[in-house]
Amino acid sequence: MATSRTGSSSSSTTPRSSSSVEEFQQVLNERKRKRMASNREAARRSRMRKQKHLDDLMGQVSQLAHENNQILANINITTQIYLNIEAENTVLRAQMAELSTRLQSLSEINDFINPNNGVFGYDHPNHYEAAHDHHHHQVNDDTFMNNPWGCFYGNQPIIASADMIMY
């Protein structure tokens, strides 16, 4: 009987041992399955985060491209305005040069006609005496003949009409 006990004992130990191993294998398999499911879920979340990040970056690229297009449009408009103003300035500079030349010419004519400079009017060496020595001056035909510009005598301004100035 001792052999049967040992035999039965060893036969009962074997099934127990195999049942324990099977349970242990099941526990390991369950843990492995849970770990694999957890890893799959973590990988899915990681892919979703990456996709969201990529979508955010694509949105930023689209927004920045739109802003760049607006900036380029503003630069083009500003450049066109600058070119128009520069062209207008060129025209105004040319007009200013022309008007300065005309003013200089008119000033020269005015200086030539001005009786205080001794060209027309008194042939007096002293301009002060000529301007203030009225008793020596008599208006007659001889004075007019010597001064064909008598109508301008007396510092009358020369007035140019707008029609005379050409742009």
C-alpha positions in Angstrom: 0.0 0.0 0.0 2.8 2.2 0.5 3.6 1.8 -3.1 0.1 2.5 -4.0 0.2 5.6 -1.9 3.4 6.7 -3.4 2.0 5.7 -6.8 -1.2 7.4 -6.1 0.6 10.2 -4.5 2.8 10.6 -7.6 -0.1 10.3 -9.9 -2.1 12.9 -7.9 1.0 15.2 -7.9 1.4 15.0 -11.6 -2.2 16.2 -12.4 -1.9 18.9 -9.8 1.4 19.9 -11.3 0.1 20.0 -14.8 -3.0 21.8 -13.7 -0.8 24.4 -11.9 1.4 24.8 -15.0 -1.7 25.2 -17.1 -3.1 27.8 -14.8 0.2 29.5 -14.7 0.3 29.4 -18.5 -3.2 30.8 -18.6 -2.2 33.6 -16.2 0.9 34.3 -18.3 -1.2 34.2 -21.5 -3.8 36.5 -20.0 -1.1 39.0 -18.9 0.5 38.8 -22.3 -2.9 39.3 -24.0 -3.6 42.3 -21.7 -0.1 43.7 -22.3 -0.6 43.3 -26.1 -4.0 45.0 -25.9 -2.5 47.8 -23.8 0.4 48.2 -26.2 -2.1 48.3 -29.2 -4.1 51.0 -27.4 -1.0 53.0 -26.6 0.2 52.7 -30.2 -3.3 53.8 -31.4 -3.2 56.8 -29.0 0.3 57.6 -30.2 -0.8 57.5 -33.8 -3.8 59.7 -33.0 -1.5 62.3 -31.3 0.9 62.2 -34.2 -2.0 62.7 -36.7 -3.4 65.6 -34.6 0.1 67.2 -34.5 0.4 66.8 -38.2 -3.1 68.3 -38.8 -2.1 71.2 -36.5 1.1 71.8 -38.4 -0.8 71.6 -41.8 -3.2 74.2 -40.4 -0.4 76.4 -39.4 1.2 76.0 -42.9 -2.1 77.0 -44.5 -2.5 80.0 -42.2 1.1 81.2 -42.8 0.8 80.7 -46.5 -2.4 82.9 -46.4 -0.6 85.6 -44.4 2.4 85.5 -46.8 0.0 86.0 -49.7 -1.5 89.0 -47.9 1.9 90.5 -47.1 3.0 90.0 -50.7 -0.2 91.7 -52.0 0.5 94.6 -49.6 4.1 94.9 -50.7 3.0 95.0 -54.4 0.4 97.7 -53.6 2.9 99.7 -51.6 5.5 99.3 -54.4 3.0 100.6 -57.0 2.1 103.6 -54.8 5.8 104.3 -54.3 6.5 104.2 -58.0 3.6 106.5 -58.7 4.7 109.0 -56.1 8.3 108.8 -57.4 7.1 109.5 -60.9 5.0 112.4 -59.6 8.0 113.7 -57.7 10.1 113.5 -60.9 7.5 115.6 -62.7 7.3 118.1 -59.9 11.1 118.4 -59.8 11.2 119.1 -63.5 8.4 121.7 -63.1 10.3 123.3 -60.2 13.4 123.5 -62.3 11.5 125.1 -65.2 9.8 127.6 -62.8 13.1 128.4 -61.1 14.6 129.1 -64.5 11.7 131.3 -65.5 11.8 133.1 -62.1 15.5 133.8 -62.6 14.8 135.1 -66.1 12.1 137.3 -64.8 14.3 138.5 -62.0 17.0 139.4 -64.5 14.5 141.3 -66.7 13.2 143.1 -63.6 16.8 144.0 -62.6 17.4 145.3 -66.1 14.2 147.4 -66.2 14.5 148.6 -62.6 15.3 152.4 -62.7 17.4 152.2 -59.5 20.1 150.2 -61.3 21.0 153.0 -63.7 20.2 151.2 -66.9 17.1 153.2 -67.6 16.1 156.4 -65.9 18.7 158.6 -64.4 22.2 158.6 -65.6 23.3 159.8 -62.3 26.4 158.1 -60.8 24.9 158.2 -57.3 21.7 156.1 -57.2 20.6 157.7 -54.0 20.8 161.2 -55.5 19.2 159.9 -58.7 16.3 158.5 -56.8 15.8 161.6 -54.6 16.9 164.5 -56.8 13.5 165.1 -58.4 14.1 168.7 -59.4 16.7 167.6 -62.1 14.3 165.2 -63.7 11.8 166.4 -66.2 9.5 164.1 -68.1 9.7 165.0 -71.7 9.9 163.4 -75.1 13.7 163.1 -74.8 13.5 161.1 -71.6 10.9 158.8 -73.2 13.0 158.3 -76.3 16.0 157.5 -74.1 13.9 155.1 -72.0 11.6 153.0 -74.2 10.6 151.2 -71.0 9.1 154.3 -69.5 5.9 152.5 -68.8 7.8 150.2 -66.3 9.4 153.1 -64.6 8.5 153.4 -60.9 9.1 149.8 -59.7 5.8 148.5 -61.1 5.7 144.7 -60.7 5.7 142.4 -63.7 2.8 140.1 -63.5 2.7 136.9 -65.4 -0.7 135.3 -66.0 -1.3 131.6 -65.6 -1.6 131.2 -69.3 2.0 132.3 -69.8 3.3 129.4 -67.6 3.4 126.1 -69.5 3.9 122.9 -67.6 
